[in-house]
Amino acid sequence: MSALAIPHRTFSPRLARLPGWTVLVCWTAAVLLPLYILVVSCFKTTAEIYDNRLGLPQSWAFDNFVRAWTRADLGHNFINSLIVTGGAVIL
């Protein structure tokens, strides 16, 4: 009686790396999608944000930055941050 040779299956290195690449692609999408939404939403009007969250703005609204700077008094807060950081560096 002869012993039957059982074929030995080996996985290719490319197939062995597939789960790692799948996790990497999913992780990259999970990190970059919110960042994309954040950056694109900076240039949209409020109505455009609610209408089409993932799309590009119809008109690029740069006045959002000016409005945020003046309403939140970012100039004053920026000076305070410079003072605190400068003091920490000196110490």
PyMOL Python script that loads the backbone (N, CA, C, O; Angstrom):
from pymol import cmd

cmd.read_pdbstr("""\
ATOM      1  N   MET A   1       0.834  -1.158   0.000  1.00  0.00           N
ATOM      2  CA  MET A   1       0.000   0.000   0.000  1.00  0.00           C
ATOM      3  C   MET A   1       0.891   1.238   0.000  1.00  0.00           C
ATOM      4  O   MET A   1       1.780   1.386   0.839  1.00  0.00           O
ATOM      5  N   SER A   2       0.642   2.084  -0.920  1.00  0.00           N
ATOM      6  CA  SER A   2       1.488   3.269  -1.016  1.00  0.00           C
ATOM      7  C   SER A   2       0.835   4.438  -0.288  1.00  0.00           C
ATOM      8  O   SER A   2      -0.385   4.604  -0.279  1.00  0.00           O
ATOM      9  N   ALA A   3       1.670   5.208   0.296  1.00  0.00           N
ATOM     10  CA  ALA A   3       1.172   6.380   1.018  1.00  0.00           C
ATOM     11  C   ALA A   3       0.872   7.482   0.015  1.00  0.00           C
ATOM     12  O   ALA A   3       1.684   7.807  -0.851  1.00  0.00           O
ATOM     13  N   LEU A   4      -0.291   8.031   0.157  1.00  0.00           N
ATOM     14  CA  LEU A   4      -0.659   9.134  -0.728  1.00  0.00           C
ATOM     15  C   LEU A   4      -0.025  10.419  -0.219  1.00  0.00           C
ATOM     16  O   LEU A   4      -0.094  10.746   0.965  1.00  0.00           O
ATOM     17  N   ALA A   5       0.567  11.107  -1.112  1.00  0.00           N
ATOM     18  CA  ALA A   5       1.190  12.372  -0.730  1.00  0.00           C
ATOM     19  C   ALA A   5       0.115  13.456  -0.687  1.00  0.00           C
ATOM     20  O   ALA A   5      -0.583  13.702  -1.670  1.00  0.00           O
ATOM     21  N   ILE A   6       0.002  14.077   0.439  1.00  0.00           N
ATOM     22  CA  ILE A   6      -0.962  15.161   0.595  1.00  0.00           C
ATOM     23  C   ILE A   6      -0.275  16.446   0.162  1.00  0.00           C
ATOM     24  O   ILE A   6       0.771  16.818   0.695  1.00  0.00           O
ATOM     25  N   PRO A   7      -0.869  17.111  -0.800  1.00  0.00           N
ATOM     26  CA  PRO A   7      -0.219  18.352  -1.239  1.00  0.00           C
ATOM     27  C   PRO A   7      -0.190  19.373  -0.105  1.00  0.00           C
ATOM     28  O   PRO A   7      -1.181  19.585   0.595  1.00  0.00           O
ATOM     29  N   HIS A   8       0.938  19.980   0.050  1.00  0.00           N
ATOM     30  CA  HIS A   8       1.128  20.971   1.105  1.00  0.00           C
ATOM     31  C   HIS A   8       0.822  22.350   0.533  1.00  0.00           C
ATOM     32  O   HIS A   8       1.464  22.805  -0.414  1.00  0.00           O
ATOM     33  N   ARG A   9      -0.154  22.992   1.119  1.00  0.00           N
ATOM     34  CA  ARG A   9      -0.527  24.324   0.634  1.00  0.00           C
ATOM     35  C   ARG A   9       0.271  25.378   1.381  1.00  0.00           C
ATOM     36  O   ARG A   9       0.359  25.359   2.609  1.00  0.00           O
ATOM     37  N   THR A  10       0.829  26.265   0.648  1.00  0.00           N
ATOM     38  CA  THR A  10       1.521  27.390   1.264  1.00  0.00           C
ATOM     39  C   THR A  10       0.842  28.668   0.795  1.00  0.00           C
ATOM     40  O   THR A  10       0.419  28.790  -0.355  1.00  0.00           O
ATOM     41  N   PHE A  11       0.753  29.586   1.691  1.00  0.00           N
ATOM     42  CA  PHE A  11       0.177  30.877   1.342  1.00  0.00           C
ATOM     43  C   PHE A  11       1.263  31.753   0.755  1.00  0.00           C
ATOM     44  O   PHE A  11       2.414  31.738   1.192  1.00  0.00           O
ATOM     45  N   SER A  12       0.874  32.496  -0.221  1.00  0.00           N
ATOM     46  CA  SER A  12       1.843  33.412  -0.799  1.00  0.00           C
ATOM     47  C   SER A  12       2.082  34.557   0.186  1.00  0.00           C
ATOM     48  O   SER A  12       1.203  34.885   0.983  1.00  0.00           O
ATOM     49  N   PRO A  13       3.245  35.153   0.132  1.00  0.00           N
ATOM     50  CA  PRO A  13       3.518  36.277   1.039  1.00  0.00           C
ATOM     51  C   PRO A  13       2.527  37.431   0.850  1.00  0.00           C
ATOM     52  O   PRO A  13       2.207  38.138   1.805  1.00  0.00           O
ATOM     53  N   ARG A  14       2.048  37.618  -0.368  1.00  0.00           N
ATOM     54  CA  ARG A  14       1.083  38.688  -0.612  1.00  0.00           C
ATOM     55  C   ARG A  14      -0.233  38.409   0.108  1.00  0.00           C
ATOM     56  O   ARG A  14      -0.835  39.315   0.684  1.00  0.00           O
ATOM     57  N   LEU A  15      -0.671  37.167   0.074  1.00  0.00           N
ATOM     58  CA  LEU A  15      -1.923  36.808   0.726  1.00  0.00           C
ATOM     59  C   LEU A  15      -1.785  36.870   2.245  1.00  0.00           C
ATOM     60  O   LEU A  15      -2.743  37.201   2.945  1.00  0.00           O
ATOM     61  N   ALA A  16      -0.615  36.558   2.747  1.00  0.00           N
ATOM     62  CA  ALA A  16      -0.384  36.596   4.191  1.00  0.00           C
ATOM     63  C   ALA A  16      -0.418  38.026   4.720  1.00  0.00           C
ATOM     64  O   ALA A  16      -0.745  38.248   5.887  1.00  0.00           O
ATOM     65  N   ARG A  17      -0.083  38.999   3.870  1.00  0.00           N
ATOM     66  CA  ARG A  17      -0.079  40.399   4.300  1.00  0.00           C
ATOM     67  C   ARG A  17      -1.427  41.081   4.124  1.00  0.00           C
ATOM     68  O   ARG A  17      -1.590  42.226   4.544  1.00  0.00           O
ATOM     69  N   LEU A  18      -2.385  40.416   3.521  1.00  0.00           N
ATOM     70  CA  LEU A  18      -3.684  41.029   3.239  1.00  0.00           C
ATOM     71  C   LEU A  18      -4.417  41.509   4.495  1.00  0.00           C
ATOM     72  O   LEU A  18      -4.940  42.623   4.477  1.00  0.00           O
ATOM     73  N   PRO A  19      -4.486  40.736   5.579  1.00  0.00           N
ATOM     74  CA  PRO A  19      -5.178  41.254   6.771  1.00  0.00           C
ATOM     75  C   PRO A  19      -4.533  42.517   7.338  1.00  0.00           C
ATOM     76  O   PRO A  19      -5.233  43.427   7.783  1.00  0.00           O
ATOM     77  N   GLY A  20      -3.232  42.573   7.324  1.00  0.00           N
ATOM     78  CA  GLY A  20      -2.545  43.772   7.818  1.00  0.00           C
ATOM     79  C   GLY A  20      -2.849  44.992   6.969  1.00  0.00           C
ATOM     80  O   GLY A  20      -3.089  46.079   7.494  1.00  0.00           O
ATOM     81  N   TRP A  21      -2.839  44.807   5.650  1.00  0.00           N
ATOM     82  CA  TRP A  21      -3.149  45.920   4.758  1.00  0.00           C
ATOM     83  C   TRP A  21      -4.607  46.347   4.895  1.00  0.00           C
ATOM     84  O   TRP A  21      -4.920  47.533   4.795  1.00  0.00           O
ATOM     85  N   THR A  22      -5.491  45.391   5.123  1.00  0.00           N
ATOM     86  CA  THR A  22      -6.903  45.722   5.298  1.00  0.00           C
ATOM     87  C   THR A  22      -7.104  46.583   6.542  1.00  0.00           C
ATOM     88  O   THR A  22      -7.833  47.575   6.508  1.00  0.00           O
ATOM     89  N   VAL A  23      -6.459  46.200   7.628  1.00  0.00           N
ATOM     90  CA  VAL A  23      -6.545  46.993   8.859  1.00  0.00           C
ATOM     91  C   VAL A  23      -5.939  48.377   8.638  1.00  0.00           C
ATOM     92  O   VAL A  23      -6.487  49.377   9.103  1.00  0.00           O
ATOM     93  N   LEU A  24      -4.822  48.435   7.939  1.00  0.00           N
ATOM     94  CA  LEU A  24      -4.158  49.712   7.684  1.00  0.00           C
ATOM     95  C   LEU A  24      -5.030  50.643   6.844  1.00  0.00           C
ATOM     96  O   LEU A  24      -5.117  51.836   7.135  1.00  0.00           O
ATOM     97  N   VAL A  25      -5.667  50.116   5.820  1.00  0.00           N
ATOM     98  CA  VAL A  25      -6.529  50.936   4.966  1.00  0.00           C
ATOM     99  C   VAL A  25      -7.748  51.425   5.746  1.00  0.00           C
ATOM    100  O   VAL A  25      -8.141  52.584   5.615  1.00  0.00           O
ATOM    101  N   CYS A  26      -8.343  50.558   6.550  1.00  0.00           N
ATOM    102  CA  CYS A  26      -9.503  50.969   7.359  1.00  0.00           C
ATOM    103  C   CYS A  26      -9.105  52.032   8.381  1.00  0.00           C
ATOM    104  O   CYS A  26      -9.841  52.997   8.590  1.00  0.00           O
ATOM    105  N   TRP A  27      -7.959  51.862   9.009  1.00  0.00           N
ATOM    106  CA  TRP A  27      -7.485  52.839   9.996  1.00  0.00           C
ATOM    107  C   TRP A  27      -7.198  54.187   9.329  1.00  0.00           C
ATOM    108  O   TRP A  27      -7.535  55.238   9.874  1.00  0.00           O
ATOM    109  N   THR A  28      -6.583  54.151   8.162  1.00  0.00           N
ATOM    110  CA  THR A  28      -6.286  55.383   7.434  1.00  0.00           C
ATOM    111  C   THR A  28      -7.568  56.115   7.069  1.00  0.00           C
ATOM    112  O   THR A  28      -7.644  57.336   7.202  1.00  0.00           O
ATOM    113  N   ALA A  29      -8.575  55.383   6.612  1.00  0.00           N
ATOM    114  CA  ALA A  29      -9.854  56.004   6.277  1.00  0.00           C
ATOM    115  C   ALA A  29     -10.515  56.593   7.520  1.00  0.00           C
ATOM    116  O   ALA A  29     -11.102  57.673   7.462  1.00  0.00           O
ATOM    117  N   ALA A  30     -10.420  55.886   8.643  1.00  0.00           N
ATOM    118  CA  ALA A  30     -11.027  56.371   9.882  1.00  0.00           C
ATOM    119  C   ALA A  30     -10.346  57.641  10.381  1.00  0.00           C
ATOM    120  O   ALA A  30     -10.982  58.457  11.050  1.00  0.00           O
ATOM    121  N   VAL A  31      -9.077  57.820  10.070  1.00  0.00           N
ATOM    122  CA  VAL A  31      -8.355  59.017  10.500  1.00  0.00           C
ATOM    123  C   VAL A  31      -8.530  60.153   9.498  1.00  0.00           C
ATOM    124  O   VAL A  31      -8.748  61.298   9.895  1.00  0.00           O
ATOM    125  N   LEU A  32      -8.437  59.854   8.211  1.00  0.00           N
ATOM    126  CA  LEU A  32      -8.441  60.907   7.206  1.00  0.00           C
ATOM    127  C   LEU A  32      -9.830  61.442   6.869  1.00  0.00           C
ATOM    128  O   LEU A  32      -9.954  62.606   6.487  1.00  0.00           O
ATOM    129  N   LEU A  33     -10.869  60.636   6.998  1.00  0.00           N
ATOM    130  CA  LEU A  33     -12.212  61.116   6.663  1.00  0.00           C
ATOM    131  C   LEU A  33     -12.653  62.265   7.575  1.00  0.00           C
ATOM    132  O   LEU A  33     -13.125  63.279   7.061  1.00  0.00           O
ATOM    133  N   PRO A  34     -12.523  62.159   8.899  1.00  0.00           N
ATOM    134  CA  PRO A  34     -12.883  63.319   9.730  1.00  0.00           C
ATOM    135  C   PRO A  34     -12.002  64.541   9.461  1.00  0.00           C
ATOM    136  O   PRO A  34     -12.476  65.675   9.527  1.00  0.00           O
ATOM    137  N   LEU A  35     -10.733  64.314   9.161  1.00  0.00           N
ATOM    138  CA  LEU A  35      -9.847  65.430   8.841  1.00  0.00           C
ATOM    139  C   LEU A  35     -10.288  66.113   7.550  1.00  0.00           C
ATOM    140  O   LEU A  35     -10.277  67.341   7.461  1.00  0.00           O
ATOM    141  N   TYR A  36     -10.672  65.329   6.557  1.00  0.00           N
ATOM    142  CA  TYR A  36     -11.184  65.879   5.299  1.00  0.00           C
ATOM    143  C   TYR A  36     -12.451  66.698   5.548  1.00  0.00           C
ATOM    144  O   TYR A  36     -12.594  67.804   5.026  1.00  0.00           O
ATOM    145  N   ILE A  37     -13.371  66.148   6.352  1.00  0.00           N
ATOM    146  CA  ILE A  37     -14.620  66.858   6.653  1.00  0.00           C
ATOM    147  C   ILE A  37     -14.312  68.176   7.363  1.00  0.00           C
ATOM    148  O   ILE A  37     -14.937  69.195   7.071  1.00  0.00           O
ATOM    149  N   LEU A  38     -13.370  68.163   8.277  1.00  0.00           N
ATOM    150  CA  LEU A  38     -12.991  69.376   9.004  1.00  0.00           C
ATOM    151  C   LEU A  38     -12.450  70.442   8.063  1.00  0.00           C
ATOM    152  O   LEU A  38     -12.880  71.594   8.113  1.00  0.00           O
ATOM    153  N   VAL A  39     -11.517  70.066   7.213  1.00  0.00           N
ATOM    154  CA  VAL A  39     -10.883  71.045   6.325  1.00  0.00           C
ATOM    155  C   VAL A  39     -11.881  71.580   5.307  1.00  0.00           C
ATOM    156  O   VAL A  39     -11.927  72.786   5.066  1.00  0.00           O
ATOM    157  N   VAL A  40     -12.673  70.710   4.711  1.00  0.00           N
ATOM    158  CA  VAL A  40     -13.633  71.153   3.695  1.00  0.00           C
ATOM    159  C   VAL A  40     -14.730  72.007   4.329  1.00  0.00           C
ATOM    160  O   VAL A  40     -15.192  72.970   3.717  1.00  0.00           O
ATOM    161  N   SER A  41     -15.146  71.666   5.538  1.00  0.00           N
ATOM    162  CA  SER A  41     -16.209  72.427   6.198  1.00  0.00           C
ATOM    163  C   SER A  41     -15.760  73.835   6.583  1.00  0.00           C
ATOM    164  O   SER A  41     -16.596  74.723   6.751  1.00  0.00           O
ATOM    165  N   CYS A  42     -14.473  74.045   6.721  1.00  0.00           N
ATOM    166  CA  CYS A  42     -13.972  75.390   7.035  1.00  0.00           C
ATOM    167  C   CYS A  42     -14.322  76.391   5.944  1.00  0.00           C
ATOM    168  O   CYS A  42     -14.474  77.583   6.214  1.00  0.00           O
ATOM    169  N   PHE A  43     -14.449  75.917   4.728  1.00  0.00           N
ATOM    170  CA  PHE A  43     -14.675  76.806   3.595  1.00  0.00           C
ATOM    171  C   PHE A  43     -16.131  76.825   3.140  1.00  0.00           C
ATOM    172  O   PHE A  43     -16.440  77.435   2.116  1.00  0.00           O
ATOM    173  N   LYS A  44     -17.025  76.177   3.868  1.00  0.00           N
ATOM    174  CA  LYS A  44     -18.436  76.126   3.495  1.00  0.00           C
ATOM    175  C   LYS A  44     -19.257  77.076   4.350  1.00  0.00           C
ATOM    176  O   LYS A  44     -18.860  77.458   5.451  1.00  0.00           O
ATOM    177  N   THR A  45     -20.409  77.446   3.815  1.00  0.00           N
ATOM    178  CA  THR A  45     -21.381  78.163   4.630  1.00  0.00           C
ATOM    179  C   THR A  45     -22.102  77.141   5.507  1.00  0.00           C
ATOM    180  O   THR A  45     -21.990  75.936   5.285  1.00  0.00           O
ATOM    181  N   THR A  46     -22.832  77.623   6.492  1.00  0.00           N
ATOM    182  CA  THR A  46     -23.541  76.711   7.391  1.00  0.00           C
ATOM    183  C   THR A  46     -24.557  75.869   6.633  1.00  0.00           C
ATOM    184  O   THR A  46     -24.707  74.680   6.913  1.00  0.00           O
ATOM    185  N   ALA A  47     -25.251  76.468   5.686  1.00  0.00           N
ATOM    186  CA  ALA A  47     -26.242  75.723   4.904  1.00  0.00           C
ATOM    187  C   ALA A  47     -25.580  74.622   4.079  1.00  0.00           C
ATOM    188  O   ALA A  47     -26.125  73.526   3.957  1.00  0.00           O
ATOM    189  N   GLU A  48     -24.418  74.907   3.517  1.00  0.00           N
ATOM    190  CA  GLU A  48     -23.716  73.895   2.717  1.00  0.00           C
ATOM    191  C   GLU A  48     -23.233  72.732   3.575  1.00  0.00           C
ATOM    192  O   GLU A  48     -23.200  71.591   3.114  1.00  0.00           O
ATOM    193  N   ILE A  49     -22.863  73.014   4.809  1.00  0.00           N
ATOM    194  CA  ILE A  49     -22.410  71.939   5.700  1.00  0.00           C
ATOM    195  C   ILE A  49     -23.546  70.958   5.944  1.00  0.00           C
ATOM    196  O   ILE A  49     -23.335  69.746   5.929  1.00  0.00           O
ATOM    197  N   TYR A  50     -24.749  71.475   6.169  1.00  0.00           N
ATOM    198  CA  TYR A  50     -25.883  70.591   6.441  1.00  0.00           C
ATOM    199  C   TYR A  50     -26.419  69.927   5.176  1.00  0.00           C
ATOM    200  O   TYR A  50     -26.954  68.820   5.242  1.00  0.00           O
ATOM    201  N   ASP A  51     -26.284  70.582   4.036  1.00  0.00           N
ATOM    202  CA  ASP A  51     -26.797  70.008   2.787  1.00  0.00           C
ATOM    203  C   ASP A  51     -25.915  68.889   2.258  1.00  0.00           C
ATOM    204  O   ASP A  51     -26.414  67.823   1.894  1.00  0.00           O
ATOM    205  N   ASN A  52     -24.619  69.121   2.211  1.00  0.00           N
ATOM    206  CA  ASN A  52     -23.708  68.159   1.598  1.00  0.00           C
ATOM    207  C   ASN A  52     -22.433  68.101   2.428  1.00  0.00           C
ATOM    208  O   ASN A  52     -21.488  68.852   2.185  1.00  0.00           O
ATOM    209  N   ARG A  53     -22.413  67.215   3.398  1.00  0.00           N
ATOM    210  CA  ARG A  53     -21.312  67.167   4.352  1.00  0.00           C
ATOM    211  C   ARG A  53     -19.987  66.756   3.712  1.00  0.00           C
ATOM    212  O   ARG A  53     -18.943  67.295   4.078  1.00  0.00           O
ATOM    213  N   LEU A  54     -20.003  65.820   2.769  1.00  0.00           N
ATOM    214  CA  LEU A  54     -18.752  65.308   2.205  1.00  0.00           C
ATOM    215  C   LEU A  54     -18.319  66.015   0.927  1.00  0.00           C
ATOM    216  O   LEU A  54     -17.169  65.880   0.509  1.00  0.00           O
ATOM    217  N   GLY A  55     -19.213  66.757   0.309  1.00  0.00           N
ATOM    218  CA  GLY A  55     -18.885  67.390  -0.962  1.00  0.00           C
ATOM    219  C   GLY A  55     -18.047  68.645  -0.794  1.00  0.00           C
ATOM    220  O   GLY A  55     -17.925  69.201   0.298  1.00  0.00           O
ATOM    221  N   LEU A  56     -17.481  69.068  -1.899  1.00  0.00           N
ATOM    222  CA  LEU A  56     -16.713  70.311  -1.897  1.00  0.00           C
ATOM    223  C   LEU A  56     -17.672  71.493  -1.849  1.00  0.00           C
ATOM    224  O   LEU A  56     -18.815  71.375  -2.291  1.00  0.00           O
ATOM    225  N   PRO A  57     -17.230  72.627  -1.323  1.00  0.00           N
ATOM    226  CA  PRO A  57     -18.118  73.794  -1.259  1.00  0.00           C
ATOM    227  C   PRO A  57     -18.420  74.342  -2.650  1.00  0.00           C
ATOM    228  O   PRO A  57     -17.589  74.278  -3.557  1.00  0.00           O
ATOM    229  N   GLN A  58     -19.627  74.881  -2.796  1.00  0.00           N
ATOM    230  CA  GLN A  58     -19.997  75.488  -4.075  1.00  0.00           C
ATOM    231  C   GLN A  58     -19.240  76.792  -4.279  1.00  0.00           C
ATOM    232  O   GLN A  58     -18.786  77.095  -5.382  1.00  0.00           O
ATOM    233  N   SER A  59     -19.111  77.549  -3.215  1.00  0.00           N
ATOM    234  CA  SER A  59     -18.294  78.760  -3.256  1.00  0.00           C
ATOM    235  C   SER A  59     -17.401  78.740  -2.019  1.00  0.00           C
ATOM    236  O   SER A  59     -17.867  78.502  -0.905  1.00  0.00           O
ATOM    237  N   TRP A  60     -16.135  78.987  -2.228  1.00  0.00           N
ATOM    238  CA  TRP A  60     -15.168  78.912  -1.138  1.00  0.00           C
ATOM    239  C   TRP A  60     -15.289  80.165  -0.280  1.00  0.00           C
ATOM    240  O   TRP A  60     -14.965  81.262  -0.733  1.00  0.00           O
ATOM    241  N   ALA A  61     -15.755  80.007   0.960  1.00  0.00           N
ATOM    242  CA  ALA A  61     -16.013  81.132   1.861  1.00  0.00           C
ATOM    243  C   ALA A  61     -14.838  81.295   2.823  1.00  0.00           C
ATOM    244  O   ALA A  61     -14.745  80.595   3.831  1.00  0.00           O
ATOM    245  N   PHE A  62     -13.949  82.224   2.499  1.00  0.00           N
ATOM    246  CA  PHE A  62     -12.793  82.480   3.358  1.00  0.00           C
ATOM    247  C   PHE A  62     -13.136  83.403   4.522  1.00  0.00           C
ATOM    248  O   PHE A  62     -12.344  83.547   5.453  1.00  0.00           O
ATOM    249  N   ASP A  63     -14.300  84.023   4.476  1.00  0.00           N
ATOM    250  CA  ASP A  63     -14.673  84.931   5.558  1.00  0.00           C
ATOM    251  C   ASP A  63     -14.975  84.189   6.855  1.00  0.00           C
ATOM    252  O   ASP A  63     -15.093  84.818   7.906  1.00  0.00           O
ATOM    253  N   ASN A  64     -15.103  82.868   6.803  1.00  0.00           N
ATOM    254  CA  ASN A  64     -15.301  82.093   8.031  1.00  0.00           C
ATOM    255  C   ASN A  64     -14.123  82.269   8.988  1.00  0.00           C
ATOM    256  O   ASN A  64     -14.307  82.319  10.205  1.00  0.00           O
ATOM    257  N   PHE A  65     -12.926  82.362   8.443  1.00  0.00           N
ATOM    258  CA  PHE A  65     -11.741  82.532   9.279  1.00  0.00           C
ATOM    259  C   PHE A  65     -11.715  83.909   9.937  1.00  0.00           C
ATOM    260  O   PHE A  65     -11.355  84.039  11.106  1.00  0.00           O
ATOM    261  N   VAL A  66     -12.096  84.922   9.189  1.00  0.00           N
ATOM    262  CA  VAL A  66     -12.138  86.280   9.739  1.00  0.00           C
ATOM    263  C   VAL A  66     -13.198  86.365  10.830  1.00  0.00           C
ATOM    264  O   VAL A  66     -12.968  86.955  11.886  1.00  0.00           O
ATOM    265  N   ARG A  67     -14.358  85.774  10.569  1.00  0.00           N
ATOM    266  CA  ARG A  67     -15.442  85.798  11.549  1.00  0.00           C
ATOM    267  C   ARG A  67     -15.044  85.049  12.824  1.00  0.00           C
ATOM    268  O   ARG A  67     -15.330  85.515  13.927  1.00  0.00           O
ATOM    269  N   ALA A  68     -14.395  83.909  12.685  1.00  0.00           N
ATOM    270  CA  ALA A  68     -13.958  83.145  13.860  1.00  0.00           C
ATOM    271  C   ALA A  68     -12.904  83.917  14.645  1.00  0.00           C
ATOM    272  O   ALA A  68     -12.912  83.899  15.876  1.00  0.00           O
ATOM    273  N   TRP A  69     -12.002  84.594  13.945  1.00  0.00           N
ATOM    274  CA  TRP A  69     -10.937  85.357  14.604  1.00  0.00           C
ATOM    275  C   TRP A  69     -11.521  86.500  15.426  1.00  0.00           C
ATOM    276  O   TRP A  69     -11.070  86.755  16.543  1.00  0.00           O
ATOM    277  N   THR A  70     -12.523  87.192  14.879  1.00  0.00           N
ATOM    278  CA  THR A  70     -13.077  88.344  15.585  1.00  0.00           C
ATOM    279  C   THR A  70     -14.081  87.933  16.664  1.00  0.00           C
ATOM    280  O   THR A  70     -14.065  88.502  17.755  1.00  0.00           O
ATOM    281  N   ARG A  71     -14.940  86.973  16.391  1.00  0.00           N
ATOM    282  CA  ARG A  71     -15.958  86.581  17.374  1.00  0.00           C
ATOM    283  C   ARG A  71     -15.356  85.898  18.595  1.00  0.00           C
ATOM    284  O   ARG A  71     -15.819  86.115  19.715  1.00  0.00           O
ATOM    285  N   ALA A  72     -14.349  85.091  18.395  1.00  0.00           N
ATOM    286  CA  ALA A  72     -13.751  84.360  19.512  1.00  0.00           C
ATOM    287  C   ALA A  72     -12.601  85.132  20.147  1.00  0.00           C
ATOM    288  O   ALA A  72     -11.979  84.651  21.093  1.00  0.00           O
ATOM    289  N   ASP A  73     -12.317  86.317  19.636  1.00  0.00           N
ATOM    290  CA  ASP A  73     -11.228  87.150  20.144  1.00  0.00           C
ATOM    291  C   ASP A  73      -9.915  86.365  20.154  1.00  0.00           C
ATOM    292  O   ASP A  73      -9.196  86.334  21.153  1.00  0.00           O
ATOM    293  N   LEU A  74      -9.626  85.738  19.024  1.00  0.00           N
ATOM    294  CA  LEU A  74      -8.439  84.893  18.927  1.00  0.00           C
ATOM    295  C   LEU A  74      -7.143  85.695  18.996  1.00  0.00           C
ATOM    296  O   LEU A  74      -6.114  85.160  19.410  1.00  0.00           O
ATOM    297  N   GLY A  75      -7.170  86.953  18.602  1.00  0.00           N
ATOM    298  CA  GLY A  75      -5.967  87.776  18.698  1.00  0.00           C
ATOM    299  C   GLY A  75      -5.510  87.917  20.140  1.00  0.00           C
ATOM    300  O   GLY A  75      -4.326  87.765  20.439  1.00  0.00           O
ATOM    301  N   HIS A  76      -6.443  88.208  21.030  1.00  0.00           N
ATOM    302  CA  HIS A  76      -6.137  88.341  22.454  1.00  0.00           C
ATOM    303  C   HIS A  76      -5.667  87.002  23.025  1.00  0.00           C
ATOM    304  O   HIS A  76      -4.699  86.948  23.783  1.00  0.00           O
ATOM    305  N   ASN A  77      -6.353  85.936  22.657  1.00  0.00           N
ATOM    306  CA  ASN A  77      -5.965  84.607  23.148  1.00  0.00           C
ATOM    307  C   ASN A  77      -4.601  84.181  22.614  1.00  0.00           C
ATOM    308  O   ASN A  77      -3.848  83.499  23.309  1.00  0.00           O
ATOM    309  N   PHE A  78      -4.282  84.576  21.392  1.00  0.00           N
ATOM    310  CA  PHE A  78      -2.983  84.257  20.813  1.00  0.00           C
ATOM    311  C   PHE A  78      -1.867  84.960  21.578  1.00  0.00           C
ATOM    312  O   PHE A  78      -0.820  84.368  21.840  1.00  0.00           O
ATOM    313  N   ILE A  79      -2.088  86.214  21.933  1.00  0.00           N
ATOM    314  CA  ILE A  79      -1.094  86.959  22.722  1.00  0.00           C
ATOM    315  C   ILE A  79      -0.906  86.297  24.086  1.00  0.00           C
ATOM    316  O   ILE A  79       0.223  86.161  24.558  1.00  0.00           O
ATOM    317  N   ASN A  80      -2.006  85.886  24.721  1.00  0.00           N
ATOM    318  CA  ASN A  80      -1.900  85.195  26.012  1.00  0.00           C
ATOM    319  C   ASN A  80      -1.090  83.907  25.882  1.00  0.00           C
ATOM    320  O   ASN A  80      -0.276  83.592  26.750  1.00  0.00           O
ATOM    321  N   SER A  81      -1.313  83.173  24.812  1.00  0.00           N
ATOM    322  CA  SER A  81      -0.559  81.933  24.597  1.00  0.00           C
ATOM    323  C   SER A  81       0.921  82.214  24.401  1.00  0.00           C
ATOM    324  O   SER A  81       1.768  81.472  24.900  1.00  0.00           O
ATOM    325  N   LEU A  82       1.237  83.280  23.678  1.00  0.00           N
ATOM    326  CA  LEU A  82       2.642  83.650  23.499  1.00  0.00           C
ATOM    327  C   LEU A  82       3.299  84.014  24.821  1.00  0.00           C
ATOM    328  O   LEU A  82       4.447  83.645  25.067  1.00  0.00           O
ATOM    329  N   ILE A  83       2.582  84.735  25.673  1.00  0.00           N
ATOM    330  CA  ILE A  83       3.135  85.129  26.971  1.00  0.00           C
ATOM    331  C   ILE A  83       3.393  83.901  27.837  1.00  0.00           C
ATOM    332  O   ILE A  83       4.459  83.780  28.442  1.00  0.00           O
ATOM    333  N   VAL A  84       2.424  82.991  27.899  1.00  0.00           N
ATOM    334  CA  VAL A  84       2.583  81.790  28.727  1.00  0.00           C
ATOM    335  C   VAL A  84       3.696  80.906  28.181  1.00  0.00           C
ATOM    336  O   VAL A  84       4.513  80.393  28.946  1.00  0.00           O
ATOM    337  N   THR A  85       3.733  80.725  26.866  1.00  0.00           N
ATOM    338  CA  THR A  85       4.770  79.891  26.264  1.00  0.00           C
ATOM    339  C   THR A  85       6.146  80.514  26.439  1.00  0.00           C
ATOM    340  O   THR A  85       7.113  79.820  26.753  1.00  0.00           O
ATOM    341  N   GLY A  86       6.232  81.821  26.237  1.00  0.00           N
ATOM    342  CA  GLY A  86       7.511  82.505  26.432  1.00  0.00           C
ATOM    343  C   GLY A  86       7.991  82.391  27.866  1.00  0.00           C
ATOM    344  O   GLY A  86       9.176  82.172  28.113  1.00  0.00           O
ATOM    345  N   GLY A  87       7.068  82.540  28.817  1.00  0.00           N
ATOM    346  CA  GLY A  87       7.436  82.384  30.225  1.00  0.00           C
ATOM    347  C   GLY A  87       7.901  80.978  30.546  1.00  0.00           C
ATOM    348  O   GLY A  87       8.844  80.795  31.316  1.00  0.00           O
ATOM    349  N   ALA A  88       7.249  79.984  29.963  1.00  0.00           N
ATOM    350  CA  ALA A  88       7.649  78.590  30.209  1.00  0.00           C
ATOM    351  C   ALA A  88       9.009  78.294  29.598  1.00  0.00           C
ATOM    352  O   ALA A  88       9.789  77.531  30.168  1.00  0.00           O
ATOM    353  N   VAL A  89       9.300  78.882  28.457  1.00  0.00           N
ATOM    354  CA  VAL A  89      10.598  78.655  27.812  1.00  0.00           C
ATOM    355  C   VAL A  89      11.710  79.308  28.620  1.00  0.00           C
ATOM    356  O   VAL A  89      12.792  78.740  28.766  1.00  0.00           O
ATOM    357  N   ILE A  90      11.448  80.492  29.140  1.00  0.00           N
ATOM    358  CA  ILE A  90      12.463  81.199  29.931  1.00  0.00           C
ATOM    359  C   ILE A  90      12.764  80.449  31.221  1.00  0.00           C
ATOM    360  O   ILE A  90      13.918  80.359  31.638  1.00  0.00           O
ATOM    361  N   LEU A  91      11.724  79.913  31.850  1.00  0.00           N
ATOM    362  CA  LEU A  91      11.943  79.178  33.101  1.00  0.00           C
ATOM    363  C   LEU A  91      12.649  77.884  32.808  1.00  0.00           C
ATOM    364  O   LEU A  91      12.930  77.113  33.725  1.00  0.00           O
TER     365      LEU A  91
END
""", "prot")
cmd.dss("prot")
cmd.show_as("cartoon", "prot")
cmd.util.cbc("prot")
cmd.orient("prot")
